[in-house]
Amino acid sequence: MDTQSSANVSRDTLKDKMSSSQLELKQSYDPVVITGEEKPFHFLCVLFEGFVAGGTAGAVVETALYPIDTIKTRLQAARRGGEIMLKGLYSGVGGNLAGVLPASAIFVGVYEPTKQKLLKTFPENLSAIAHLTAGALGGAASSIVRVPTEVVKQRMQTGQFASAPNAVRLIVANEGFKGLYAGYGSFLLRDLPFDAIQFCIYEQIRIGYKLAAQRDLNDPENAIIGAFAGAITGAITTPLDVIKTRLMVQGSGNQYKGIVDCVRTIVREEGAPALLKGIGPRVLWIGIGGSIFFGVLERTKQLLAQRHSDPQKP
């Protein structure tokens, strides 16, 4: 009788242990439920990533390559073989950086979550549409800051003003607040396709490369792909950039009545090749800039991902 009771107790104990083990195993595989209280933290992380990755990358690119951008702007603004001035190649860089930081932050802050959401919505074979759409939406959101920054920068690059505050004051005084958004339509015509195409090319090449290499890309590889995507997109959108530059630097003279009139006037007075003015500096500038921007962007995203996966790490 004692032996049977002991056996029953052992079987009951074994069952309790098995049930306990199964419960622990189930709990270990249960998904983590994100409550509404954690969502604001995730949103702040996206904004933080945008400011750090986008802002830092944009500031480094602008500072390092600003002289090339200045030469490109002066080439495009010159009419009928006008002489190009090589002095003051950093004119307006301070004011430009003040606009580049928030603009880059807004772009990345919109692009990343939009891309992630669309990639989950679209099938895998339509990932390019997700990248194109996210790039265009990011460009549209950041244009609120980028257009005034670009107007002031290019007016200073062409020698119209000596400082950014002076430029803003005189533009508003002579042209009204809308003067800060001169060429807004041409800017969107250039930058929405540019942002969409550049980020799509970059993301698609990265996806193909990772599948072929069966590993994550390193920093030099990200930089090379970024340079290629930037150079190709820069060359394709050069005519749009020329139109945007002419409309932005014309000031209160209004020699062009709009995008169509600008194209017609340039072709009639200077010939169709004038729409490719500055293509060399533009491709060089955006190619090098793409390598720096995407290299810094990916490295920062990796560091942030490591930090989030190990929150106790200092």
C-alpha distance (Angstrom), angle and dihedral (degrees) to the residues before:
residue distance angle dihedral
M1 . . .
D2 3.83 . .
T3 3.79 90.2 .
Q4 3.81 92.7 53.0
S5 3.81 91.8 46.3
S6 3.80 89.6 50.3
A7 3.81 90.5 50.4
N8 3.81 91.2 49.6
V9 3.79 90.9 50.2
S10 3.80 90.4 49.9
R11 3.81 91.8 50.3
D12 3.82 90.9 48.4
T13 3.81 90.6 48.4
L14 3.81 90.8 49.4
K15 3.81 91.4 50.0
D16 3.82 90.9 49.6
K17 3.82 90.7 51.1
M18 3.81 92.5 47.9
S19 3.80 91.8 48.5
S20 3.78 90.3 48.5
S21 3.82 91.6 49.2
Q22 3.80 92.4 48.8
L23 3.80 90.4 49.6
E24 3.80 91.7 50.7
L25 3.82 90.8 47.0
K26 3.79 91.4 50.3
Q27 3.78 92.0 48.2
S28 3.80 91.4 50.3
Y29 3.82 90.1 57.3
D30 3.78 97.9 40.6
P31 3.83 110.8 116.3
V32 3.77 117.9 -108.9
V33 3.77 108.6 -109.9
I34 3.79 112.9 -140.6
T35 3.75 109.5 -142.9
G36 3.75 126.1 -150.5
E37 3.82 89.1 -103.2
E38 3.83 91.3 64.4
K39 3.84 96.6 50.6
P40 3.83 95.4 77.3
F41 3.81 88.2 54.6
H42 3.81 90.2 53.1
F43 3.79 90.7 49.3
L44 3.80 90.9 50.8
C45 3.80 89.1 50.4
V46 3.80 90.4 55.4
L47 3.80 91.1 49.9
F48 3.79 91.0 46.3
E49 3.79 90.5 50.8
G50 3.79 89.3 49.4
F51 3.79 93.5 52.2
V52 3.79 95.3 43.6
A53 3.81 101.0 38.6
G54 3.78 100.5 31.3
G55 3.78 98.1 33.0
T56 3.78 96.0 46.1
A57 3.79 94.0 44.2
G58 3.79 92.2 47.1
A59 3.80 93.5 48.2
V60 3.81 92.9 48.9
V61 3.81 92.1 48.9
E62 3.81 94.2 47.4
T63 3.80 94.2 47.1
A64 3.79 96.1 46.0
L65 3.80 98.2 42.0
Y66 3.80 103.1 30.1
P67 3.85 94.6 110.1
I68 3.82 90.7 56.9
D69 3.79 90.0 49.8
T70 3.82 90.3 49.8
I71 3.82 91.9 52.7
K72 3.81 90.0 47.9
T73 3.81 91.5 51.2
R74 3.81 93.0 49.0
L75 3.80 91.4 48.7
Q76 3.79 91.1 52.2
A77 3.81 94.5 44.2
A78 3.82 94.1 49.6
R79 3.81 113.4 98.8
R80 3.80 126.8 -151.1
G81 3.78 97.7 -3.8
G82 3.80 96.2 -44.0
E83 3.79 117.3 179.1
I84 3.80 117.2 -95.2
M85 3.82 116.8 -132.7
L86 3.82 114.9 -142.1
K87 3.80 97.4 -168.4
G88 3.78 124.3 99.6
L89 3.79 95.5 24.4
Y90 3.82 90.3 164.7
S91 3.82 94.2 51.3
G92 3.81 109.0 143.2
V93 3.80 96.9 6.5
G94 3.83 93.4 129.1
G95 3.78 95.1 53.7
N96 3.79 90.4 42.2
L97 3.81 92.3 55.1
A98 3.81 89.4 51.2
G99 3.80 87.8 60.0
V100 3.80 99.0 36.1
L101 3.81 94.5 60.0
P102 3.84 97.7 58.3
A103 3.81 92.7 34.6
S104 3.82 92.5 54.1
A105 3.79 90.1 44.9
I106 3.81 92.0 52.3
F107 3.80 91.7 46.9
V108 3.81 96.0 51.7
G109 3.81 91.9 38.4
V110 3.82 89.5 57.9
Y111 3.81 98.3 34.6
E112 3.82 100.0 53.4
P113 3.84 100.7 51.0
T114 3.81 91.5 38.7
K115 3.80 91.0 51.5
Q116 3.81 92.4 48.4
K117 3.81 92.4 48.6
L118 3.82 93.6 47.8
L119 3.81 93.3 46.2
K120 3.79 88.4 57.5
T121 3.81 90.8 47.6
F122 3.82 100.6 46.0
P123 3.81 124.3 60.2
E124 3.79 116.1 -103.9
N125 3.81 94.1 -102.3
L126 3.83 89.9 59.4
S127 3.82 96.4 52.9
A128 3.82 89.8 116.8
I129 3.82 89.6 65.5
A130 3.79 89.6 53.6
H131 3.81 91.3 52.3
L132 3.81 93.3 45.2
T133 3.79 92.7 49.3
A134 3.80 95.1 44.9
G135 3.81 91.2 49.1
A136 3.80 92.6 50.5
L137 3.81 93.0 47.3
G138 3.80 91.4 48.0
G139 3.80 90.0 50.8
A140 3.80 92.7 48.4
A141 3.81 92.6 50.3
S142 3.80 94.6 47.7
S143 3.83 93.2 45.3
I144 3.81 89.1 82.3
V145 3.81 87.5 71.9
R146 3.79 100.6 23.8
V147 3.83 97.4 59.0
P148 3.84 98.0 57.0
T149 3.80 88.7 42.3
E150 3.79 90.9 51.6
V151 3.82 93.3 46.5
V152 3.81 93.1 52.2
K153 3.80 92.5 42.4
Q154 3.78 95.3 51.4
R155 3.81 94.1 44.1
M156 3.80 88.1 54.3
Q157 3.80 93.4 44.1
T158 3.81 89.4 56.2
G159 3.81 91.5 50.2
Q160 3.81 99.0 -108.7
F161 3.82 95.1 124.9
A162 3.80 136.8 24.0
S163 3.81 100.4 -146.5
A164 3.79 139.0 19.0
P165 3.85 96.3 -118.0
N166 3.81 90.0 48.9
A167 3.81 90.2 48.4
V168 3.81 93.3 51.7
R169 3.82 92.6 46.8
L170 3.80 95.5 49.1
I171 3.81 95.1 41.9
V172 3.81 90.9 53.5
A173 3.82 91.4 44.0
N174 3.81 95.3 49.5
E175 3.80 102.6 31.3
G176 3.78 104.7 19.3
F177 3.80 125.8 -121.1
K178 3.80 89.3 -56.3
G179 3.81 87.7 66.3
L180 3.81 88.0 75.1
Y181 3.80 87.2 60.6
A182 3.80 96.4 47.1
G183 3.77 109.9 148.2
Y184 3.81 92.3 15.4
G185 3.80 92.4 145.0
S186 3.80 92.6 49.3
F187 3.81 89.5 46.2
L188 3.79 91.0 56.0
L189 3.81 89.5 43.2
R190 3.79 88.5 57.2
D191 3.80 104.2 32.7
L192 3.80 102.6 41.7
P193 3.83 92.6 57.2
F194 3.80 89.8 38.4
D195 3.81 95.4 52.6
A196 3.79 92.7 41.9
I197 3.83 95.1 48.0
Q198 3.81 96.5 40.9
F199 3.79 96.0 50.1
C200 3.81 92.1 41.1
I201 3.82 92.5 52.7
Y202 3.80 90.9 45.5
E203 3.80 95.8 48.0
Q204 3.81 94.8 43.2
I205 3.81 93.6 50.1
R206 3.80 89.8 48.0
I207 3.82 91.2 51.7
G208 3.81 92.2 49.7
Y209 3.80 93.3 44.5
K210 3.82 92.7 49.9
L211 3.81 91.2 50.2
A212 3.80 91.3 49.8
A213 3.81 95.5 43.8
Q214 3.83 94.3 39.4
R215 3.81 90.4 -140.8
D216 3.79 143.0 74.9
L217 3.79 117.7 -79.7
N218 3.78 121.6 -106.7
D219 3.80 126.4 -132.8
P220 3.84 97.9 -93.0
E221 3.81 90.7 49.4
N222 3.81 92.0 50.8
A223 3.81 89.5 48.5
I224 3.82 93.5 50.1
I225 3.82 92.4 49.1
G226 3.81 89.8 47.0
A227 3.82 91.0 51.5
F228 3.81 92.0 50.0
A229 3.81 93.3 47.8
G230 3.80 91.6 47.2
A231 3.81 95.6 47.4
I232 3.81 94.6 48.3
T233 3.80 93.6 46.3
G234 3.80 92.1 44.5
A235 3.81 91.9 54.5
I236 3.82 93.7 46.6
T237 3.82 93.9 50.6
T238 3.83 98.6 42.5
P239 3.85 95.0 107.1
L240 3.81 89.3 52.9
D241 3.81 89.3 49.4
V242 3.82 91.9 52.2
I243 3.81 91.1 52.0
K244 3.80 91.5 47.5
T245 3.81 92.0 49.9
R246 3.81 94.0 49.7
L247 3.82 92.3 50.1
M248 3.80 93.8 46.2
V249 3.82 97.8 48.7
Q250 3.81 98.4 41.8
G251 3.81 92.5 88.3
S252 3.80 122.2 -172.1
G253 3.84 91.7 -25.4
N254 3.81 90.5 82.1
Q255 3.79 95.2 -160.7
Y256 3.81 87.9 165.8
K257 3.81 121.0 55.4
G258 3.78 95.2 -158.6
I259 3.77 145.1 -44.4
V260 3.82 96.7 -58.0
D261 3.81 93.0 45.3
C262 3.80 89.9 48.3
V263 3.80 92.2 54.2
R264 3.81 92.8 46.2
T265 3.81 92.9 48.4
I266 3.80 94.2 48.1
V267 3.81 93.0 48.6
R268 3.81 93.1 44.2
E269 3.81 97.2 46.6
E270 3.81 102.7 30.3
G271 3.79 106.3 17.4
A272 3.80 130.8 -112.5
P273 3.85 94.1 -73.9
A274 3.82 87.7 68.2
L275 3.82 87.3 74.5
L276 3.81 87.0 68.9
K277 3.80 95.2 52.8
G278 3.78 112.5 140.0
I279 3.80 94.2 14.5
G280 3.81 91.9 134.6
P281 3.81 97.5 54.3
R282 3.81 89.9 38.0
V283 3.80 94.6 54.9
L284 3.82 91.0 43.5
W285 3.78 92.8 47.1
I286 3.81 96.6 45.8
G287 3.82 93.5 39.9
I288 3.80 93.2 54.4
G289 3.79 90.2 37.4
G290 3.80 91.1 52.4
S291 3.79 91.5 53.5
I292 3.81 91.7 51.1
F293 3.80 96.0 41.0
F294 3.80 97.9 48.4
G295 3.81 92.6 38.7
V296 3.81 91.9 54.5
L297 3.80 91.8 39.9
E298 3.81 95.5 54.4
R299 3.80 93.7 42.5
T300 3.81 91.6 51.1
K301 3.81 91.6 47.7
Q302 3.81 89.8 52.0
L303 3.80 92.3 50.0
L304 3.79 91.1 48.6
A305 3.81 91.6 48.2
Q306 3.81 90.4 52.2
R307 3.78 90.5 48.8
H308 3.81 92.8 50.1
S309 3.82 92.8 47.8
D310 3.82 89.9 52.7
P311 3.83 106.0 33.3
Q312 3.82 93.0 170.3
K313 3.80 91.5 59.5
P314 3.83 109.6 106.2
